[in-house]
Amino acid sequence: MPAESQQQTEHKRSLLWVSDGAAATRELVEATTQEFKLGVRFCTYSELWVQAPRFDVVAIEIDAEPDNALGLLKSLHERLPLLTLFAVWRTQVCA
């Protein structure tokens, strides 16, 4: 198969970034995924169940109430055990 055709048929790995809707980390996530040649999509906690099965990696941002996000992680792992999951803690950095 020619290299050009092979590249078109290869699956582009993609990341789903799940958060409470805050956009504070969006630019950093987009820049990082570009470096690793990943596609990225952002969604809220409520959209997770519809979106997650279509992605290779899911990162769930832990907010001020970690029990909600950790419960989502646990449930997601139970339903999709082969999915790669990350828990991400958002911190405020002051210069």
N, C-alpha and C positions, 0 to 999 in steps of 0.2 A: 504494500500500500504506500503511495507517495506520502512524503512527510506532511504536505499541506492537507491532504485528506485525513490523515491520522489525527492531526491537531484539531480539525473540525469535529471529529467524532469523539474525541476525548472528553470526559466529564470534567467540567471546571468545578473544583472543590469550593464549597461555600459555607459561610458562617452565618448563623442567625444570632443576633445580639438582642437579648430580651431585657427590657428595663421597665421602670414605672412610668416611662414617657419623657423623662428629663433628657435633654440633648447635650448636656455638658461634655460628654465623652465622645460624641459622634465623630468629630474631626480626627481625633486620635485613633479611633477604631478604623475609620476609613483609610487613613494613611498606613496603619499597620497591616491591614489586610492587603493593600496594594503591594506592599513590600514582599509579602508571602504569596502573591499571585492568587489570592482568594477572592471570591465574590462575597459581598456582605449585604445583609438585609436587616433592618431594625424593626422590632415589633414590641408591643406591650405584653404584660403578663396575660391579659385576657385573650390575646391572639395566638399564644404559644401553641395550643393543641392543634390548631389548623395548620400552622406553619412548620413546626418541628420535623415532621416526617420527610419533608422535602430537602433537608439540609444534612451536611456531613458532620458539622460541629455546631453545638449550641452553647452559647455563653449567657448565663443568667446573672444579671447585675443584682447584687444584694443591696437593698435599700435600708432605710432607718428601722424597718421591722423585718429582721432577717428570717423569722419563722415562716413568713409567706413564701419567700424565694426558696428557702431550703425545702419546704414542703413541695414546691413545684419540681425541684431537682429530684427529690425522692420519687415522686409520682412519674416523672418523665423517664427515669431510669427503669422503673418497674414496667412501663408500657413499651419502651424502646431500648432494651438493654444493650444493643450494639452501638448506639449513638454515642459519640464522644461529647462529654459534658464538661463545662467549666463553671465554677462559681467565681464571680468577680466582685470584689469589694471596691466601691467607689470611695475615694478619699479626696479631701480638699487639700491641695498643696498651696502653701503661701510662700512667696518669694521674699 
